[in-house]
Amino acid sequence: MGFEPNYDESQVPGYALPDPLAVGGLVAEDAKAWEEKVRPATLALFEREMFGAVPVPVEPINEDLALESEVADACGGKAVRREYLLGFSHEANPQIRLLVYLPKGVEKAPAFMGLNFRGNQIVEKDPRITLETGFVLGAKKEGDNTAFAEKNRGTGVDRWPVDMIVDRGYALVTACCGDIDPDYHDGFKNGVHAMFPAPKEDEWGTISAWAWGLSRMRAALAEVPEIDETRVAVIGHSRLGKTALWAAARDERFAMAISNNSGCGGAALSRRAFGETVGRINNRFPHWFNGNFKKYGGNEADLPIDQHQLVGLIAPRPVYVASATGDRWADPKGEFLSVLHGAAPYRLYSEKPFGGVTEQPEPGRSVGNVMGYHLREGKHNITREDWGHYLDFADRWLKK
């Protein structure tokens, strides 16, 4: 079962989940012990056995944010749209192009930050948005991808409903994940990997590199005065939902994390081995995680951690997980169970962080408290319906 998807609940093995409040002989009986002992030890396990730690660069790497363009009539005049180029002090010279929407009339806006798959031009049809012509999901690894990029202009308007976001008083910050690291196995030689030594078995893969890039983007917001950098929610769909959870776990400056249909390696419990399994994901995407994670293919019971602990690492900050009924590949039940069983660290800070929820809700209903969850009818996607729930959740926690 390690290298094939499983869609049969009767084939889910019996399993026991690690205690989120106990690791390596350490036990968190209160918030202080969690923050000083158990959380750092759990984070170190995820780094060593799954996502990979960021290697130490040969020389310090500094970043520089440069304004590239600005228009005042985005979203029918509701927002100012800017493009920034985030560069790094290294001869490899990777550059991340940020697309930023600022709601008019909001002095210091909270923000949603997330990566996209095919370039910033997918967010709007506006020809003034710079095309992403390098390698992106579905494009050629080598050659001119201009026609592909132009064809995809505006195709992500439902995944990135900027009108809804700015109407609610939020900024939006996005960039193409391929700017940070192209999503194919190249031996970790391009993107931001080129600025670091070749990774060891316990060091980063692509998801950890994307998370590193999100942290650098968040830090750069200090230079955007219209955004409140202390109220930034990191959000992601699918493999970028895995990234959002890991980014928030390793960088506590993110005020909130939102995982949409993130599945195996994201919010879904690995030990359930339902839908996409650890063996399957490592076989198809050997570059996503570190070398150590590959030994758990078909061997999930030996993992020293599971994904409920990843959710728990975000405590006490708000976290939201969403699933879709037609997305069995991502194991909706396993995603819900991660929130349910990841609540233990949150209970060190509040009595009912998941609002007393014990059963997966029916589709269309958002549940929870500082931990949120919903199940949507439909397929593997992020939709305006999902965003409606996320905006309501953010109103409760980012506008306090």
Number of C-alpha atoms within 10 A of each C-alpha: 17 19 16 17 18 20 15 10 11 7 12 14 13 8 10 8 17 16 15 26 22 17 19 10 6 14 15 20 13 13 18 12 14 23 16 11 17 25 27 14 17 23 19 16 20 24 23 19 23 26 29 28 25 19 16 12 11 9 10 9 11 10 15 14 20 15 13 12 14 17 14 15 11 19 18 8 12 18 24 18 22 19 22 20 17 19 16 19 14 16 8 14 13 19 17 26 25 25 23 24 29 29 30 18 11 15 13 18 24 26 30 25 24 24 28 22 21 27 29 27 27 26 23 21 15 12 11 11 21 18 20 24 18 22 23 24 17 10 17 13 14 8 10 13 19 14 11 18 22 18 12 20 23 17 16 21 17 17 18 22 18 23 16 15 21 22 14 14 22 28 28 26 24 24 28 26 29 25 25 25 28 22 21 17 14 10 11 21 15 16 22 25 23 16 23 18 14 14 20 14 18 22 22 28 27 29 28 27 26 29 28 22 22 27 19 17 22 20 14 17 18 14 12 15 11 19 25 16 22 15 22 26 26 28 26 23 25 21 19 25 28 27 31 32 32 27 27 28 24 22 16 15 18 25 22 27 27 29 28 33 32 29 32 28 29 30 34 33 31 30 25 21 31 29 24 24 31 27 24 21 21 22 15 10 14 18 20 26 26 26 22 17 24 20 15 19 22 18 16 23 19 11 19 14 24 24 29 28 28 27 32 26 28 27 28 22 20 23 28 26 27 26 33 24 17 15 18 21 19 28 30 29 20 25 30 26 20 24 28 24 21 27 25 22 27 23 16 19 14 15 11 17 24 22 14 12 15 11 10 17 15 13 14 14 12 20 21 19 20 22 27 24 28 24 24 24 14 14 14 20 17 22 17 14 13 20 18 14 20 25 18 12 25 25 15 13 16 19 12 7
